[in-house]
Amino acid sequence: MKKVLLIGNGAREHAIGEALMRSREGCELFVLGGALNPGLSAMTKGYKIGKTTDPKAVCDFALECKPDFAIIGPEDPIASGVTDELLKIGVRSVAPIKLLGQLESSKSFTRDLLEKYGIPGNPRYKVFLNEDGLSEWMQELGEYVVKSDGLMGGKGVQLSGEHLKTIDEGILFAKASIEKFGRVVVEEKFVGQEFSLMSFCDGKHVVDMPAVQDHKRAFDGDSGPNTGGMGTYSDANHSLPFLKPSDIADAHAINLAVAEALYKETGSYFKGILYGGFIAVKNGVRLIEYNARFGDPEVMNVLPILKTDFIAVCEAILDGTLDKLNTEFENKAVVVKYVCPEGYPENPVKNLKIDTSGVPSEVKLYFASLDEREDGLYLLGSRAVACTGIANTLEEAEIIAQKGAESVKGPVFFRKDIGTKELIEKRVSMLKEVRESL
């Protein structure tokens, strides 16, 4: 029986907890989260509500429950040095130390790392410490992206032509980032199709999970404001319908090269989830950004179909022996649709009741921003519940996820087009057109 400490309380952590509890070794699960997750709390031996970014609070709880290891779900505790402080009390984490977590928390660190070690995938970019030259660089690029050099909860990246209508707007956003973080990255804007390739990483080896495509926009047809992610799909062959085998191979090679470069640069091994956000463009694959943890909702596409014991995977990450473990995933298609409060993300309703009792049993539910009270579940204002369909084909998986989302009653909405044949065909034809324009 293994004792595991899990940090975080969203649907991502609900999915991680479920995967841990499937272990043949047996698992005593302890959770420290900022709020109570109704799905996660039901499977725990101990659940404490506390500040996940406070290393002392996390370590105090770890000393109480004495885990064999910890898993950190969200990015903020990694950036706050929680992994480092846990190590000081003898608790290893499936998460990088703060220095290596800069891969996510600092856009300039990542761009400079790729450039220094000659790793492909970088755009043309410049890092600015003040506004001198900003306007000229934006004009030279034409189409550009402005990236805050720190964690902004998904709101730190803005694109010309979408969020930024003029150079002046781009400069304003860039200046705000400089004021907050001391620097800003301005880089060329890519045209293509985005995908996520998450890899288990022990610092020397990377083992890929199935590729996933996320949908950031709030409404059908990729319209509306950006969100934390409205849903995802992944195919039974572990690729995506618009990708070539060489695209996955190129993304894998970048992940592996980055893991090696991190060790060369810092002398420390990246142990955790190396999550590359890639884009397939006209002549290959480019890197949009890195995350240093599981994606949400991408984790719901991969962990439910992981055939290998998840605790064994975690221990191989910590021991540096991923190459000795045969890590396998089922050949299943997975579609995830997030049910969200009306008005999300800009003006969501809160403290109103929803009912999940009518959701069909074949739908996997992962709870997120929900409060369980005596008379049921209440919305807290962010993404509420992820409805996951798993089947042999994308068409079948989408039908299951759709039925699940439709069955959640209350003041909620979700994207109906995620995983549908129509939307996927649009993505395929868009990338085909881009690549034929060479």
N, C-alpha and C positions, 0 to 999 in steps of 0.2 A: 504493500500500500504506500503510494507516494503522496507526500504533502506538497501542495502547490499554492503559492500566493499569486493571485491575479489582481492587477491594478487596473481599475476602470469599471465603468458601469453601463456602457452602451450596448447596442445590438452586436457590435463587434465582439465585445467581451462575453456576451451571451453565447455566441457561436464558438468562441475559444473554450469557454467552460464546458459546453456540450461535448466538444471533441476530446477534452481531457477526461471527462467522465466515461467516455467509451473505452478507455484504456483497459487492456486485459490485466494490467498490474493492479488496478484499483486506484482510486484517487480521492484523497481528502482535500477538498477545495476551500480555500480561504480567500475572501474578496475584500479589498479596500476600494470603495467607490465614493464619488461625490454625492450620490443619491442611491436609493434602493431600486434595483432592477427586479421587477416581479418574476421574470423568468429565471434569472441567474440566482436569485436568493433561494429558490426552491431546491437547488442542487448543492448548496454550500454547507460546510461544517461550521463556518464562522463568517459573518458578513459585518464589516464595520464601515460606517459612513464617516468620511474624513477627507482632508484635502490631499488629493493625489499628487500635487506638485510640491508638497512639503516633505522633503527627505526625512526629517526627524519623525513625523507622524507615521510615514511608511515603515521606517526602521523599528519604531516602537511596536507596531503591530506585528512585524516580522519576528521580533524577539519573543512575542507572545505565542505565535503559532508555529515557530521553528520549521519553516518549509524546507523541502529538499532543493527547490529552486523557485524563482519568480518569473512571471510573464508580465510585461508592461504593454497594455493595449494602446493607449493614445500617445500622441507625440509630445505633449507638454511635460509630463513627468520625466521623459528622457532628456529634454532640453533643460530641465530643472536639476539634473544631476542625481536623480533617484537611483539609477543603476550604480553609479559610483559609490554612493553612501551604503547601499545594500552590500556591495562587495567588501566594504570595510568591516562589516559585521559577519562576513563569511557566507553571504547569500548571493549566489550567482543568478543572473537574469537572462532570459531570452529577450534581449534588447541591448543595443549598443551603449557604451559609456557616452557621457556628454560630448567629449571631443569628437567622437565618430558620428554622433547624432547630428553634428553640424551638416551632414549630408542633406538633411531635411531642413534644419533650422536656419541655414545660411545658404542662399542661392549662389552667392559669389564664391563661397568655399567649394561648392560642387563644380561650378564652371571652371574655376581656376585649377582644380584637381584634374579634370579631364584634359585641359590644355597642357598642364605641366607634364603629364605622363603619356601624352599623345594618344589618348583614347578617343575613338571616333564618336560622333553623335552630337557634338557641340554646335550651336549656332554661331554666327558672328555676334559678338557681345562686347560690352564695355561696362566696367564698374565705376560708378561716380560717387565721390565723397562730397561734392557740392554741385551746384547747377551749371558750372562752367562747361560748355561744350554739349550740354544736353540737347538743345534745340538742333544744333548742326548734325549730331549723330542720329536723331530721330528723322530728320529730313533725308539724310543719306540712306538710311534703311528703307524709308517709305512706309512699309508695313512693319510694325514693331510691337514688342511686348515689354511692359514695365513690371518688374518684380521686386517687391519689398524684400529686404535682406533679413527677414525674421519671420516668426510664426504669427500669422494673422487670421487663423481659423478659416482658411479657405478664401479670404477676401484680399489677399496680398498680391494678386496678379491681375493686371488689366491689359486688354488688347486694343490696339488701334482699330478703328472701324467698327468695333463692337461696344466696348465700354468708353473708349476715348475717341471723341469725334474730331478733335483738333489737337495740334501740337501743344497749344496752351494748356489744354486739359491734361495731356500727358506730362507736361512739366510740373503742373500742380500736384499730381499724384506722386511723381518722383520726388519732389521736394518734401512732401509729407513723410515719405519713407525715409529720406535722409535725416529729417528731424527726429524721427522715432528710433531708427536703427543705426544711423551714422553713415549709411551707404545705400545704394540702389543699383540694380542690374537692369540695363536696357539692351534687349537682344532682338534678333530678327524673328519675324513671325512665320511659323511653318504652315504649310497647306497640306492636308492629308487626313488620315484617320488615326485617332488616338487608341491606344490599348495599354493595359497594365500587365506587366510581367513581374510577379512577385516570386522571390527565390528564398528558400531557407539558406542561411549562410553561417558557416562556422569560422569565417575569416580566411580560410584557405580554399574552401569548396563551396560551390553554389548548386543547389538542386531546385529546378524550376517547378512552379505550380502551373496549372492550366492558365492560359492567357484569358483575360477578361476585358470586356469593354463597359465602361461606366457612362452614365448619362447625367451631366451636371445641370442642365437646364430644367426649370421647374415644370414646364408644360409640354404636351404632345408636340411633335414636330420640331423639337429642340428650340422652343421659344420660351420667353420669360427670363427671369433673373437666374443667376447661378446659385446652386444649392450645395449642400454637403454631398450630394449624389442621390438621385431619385431611383436608381436601380441599375442592374447589370445583367449581362448574359455571358455565358461561356459555352463552347460547343463540346460535343462528345469526343472529338479528336484532339482536344486540348489546345487547338488553335482557334482562329476566328475566320468566318467566311471570306473576309476581304484580305487575309494575310497569305503570303507565300511561305513555304518552309524556310526560305532564306531570311525572312523577316524575324522569325522566332530565333533562328540561329544567331543573327546579328545582335538582337537584344540580349540573348544569353551571354554572348561574348563581351558585351559592354558591362553587364552585371559582374561577370568574373573579373574583368580587368579593373573595375572599380574596387572590388574587394581587395585585390592584390595591391592596388595603388594606395588604398587607405592604410594598409600595413606598412608599406614603404614610407609613407608620409608621416605616420604617427607612432609606429612601433607597437601598435595595439591591433588585435584582431576584432573585426566587426562580427559580433555574435547576435543573430536575431533574424529579422525579416528585411531583406534588401528589396525594396519595392520600386522598380523602375516605371515611371510614367513615360511611355514612348509614343512616337507618332510615325506611322508609315507614310513616307513622302514619295515624290516622283522617282528618286534614285536611291532608295534604301530606307533606313530607319534612323531617326534622330531622337535624342533624349530631351524631353520636356522638363522633367524634374525627378528628384528622388524623394521617397518617403522612407523612414527608418522603422516602420511597423506595418502591420496588416492594414490593408485598405478597408474602409467601410463604405459601401457594402461588398467589396470584392471578396472579403473573407468568407462570406456566406456562399460564394460560388465554389470555393476550394476545400475548406475544411470538412463540410458534410460528405464529400466524396473521397476523402483521404482514406485509403485502405490500410496504410501502415499505421501502427500504434503511435498516436501523437506524442505521448510521453517519451517514447523511444526517439522520436525525431528531435524533441527538445533536448534530451540528454546528449544526442549526437552533436547538436549545435554547440552545446556547452563544452563537450569533451574534444571537439575538433575532429570528429570521426564520421562526418556525413558521408564520406566516400565509402565507408564500410557498410552503410545501411541501404537496403533496397527500398527506396521510397516510391510508393505507387499510389495512383489515383484511379478511381473507377472511370470507365469510359462512358460518362453520363453528361448530358446537356443540363445546364442549370440557368434558370431565369429568376431574378430577384426584383420585386416591385415594392418600393417603400410607400407605405400609407402615411400621409402627413396631415397636420391640422390645416383646415381652411385658412388661407392667408399666408401660409408659409412660402418663402422664408422671411418676407419683409414685415408682415403684420399678422402673425399667426394667432388663432384663437387659443385660449388656455383655460384650464380647469373645467373643461366640458367632458362629459362621459362618452366613452366608446364601448362597443360590445364586440368581442371576438368569438363568442360562443358558437356562431354559425359557420365558422371557417371549416372547410372540409378537412378530414383527418390526414389526407395525403399532402397537405400544405405544411411546410415547416415554418413556424413563426419564431421570429427573434425580436424581443422587446427592446425598445430604445427609450425615448423620452416619454415615459409613462409613470404615473403614480397609482399604486394599488391602495384603494380605500375599502372600507367595509362593504360598500355597495357596488364595487367594481373598479374599472380602470379609467383614469382621467388623463387628458392631454396636458403636457407641460410646455408645449410651444415649439418643439423641434420635431425632427422625424420620429414617428411614433412606433411603427411596427413594420418589420420587413417580412414580406410574404415570399417564400421561396418554393419554386417548383423544380423537381428533379425528375428527369425522364431520359429515354433513349434518344430522343430528337429534340431540337429546339422548339419545334412546333408543339409537341406534347408538353414540354416544360413550361412554355409560355401560357398555355391554356390553364395549367394547374396554378401558376402564380396569379393569373388574371382572376380565376375563380376565388382564390384566397383574398385578394385585395377587394374584390367586389363584395365579399361577405363581411367585411369589417364595417359595422354600423356606427354612425355618428357624424359630426361635422368635419369630414375628412375628404381628401382627394388623393389621386395617384396618377401616374403616367400610364395610359393604356397601351402606348405604342412600343414600350420596351420589349425587345425579344420577338417582335412580330416580323413576319416575312417581308412586309412592305418596307419597314424601316431598315431592316438588314440589307435588302436589295438596293436601297438608296445609298447605303454606305459602300456597298460593293461597286456600284456603278460610278460613284463619285471618285473613288480611289483609282478605278480603271481609267477614267477620263484623265485624272492627274498624271498617271504613269504613261499614258499614250501620248501625252503632250510633250514628251521628251524630244 
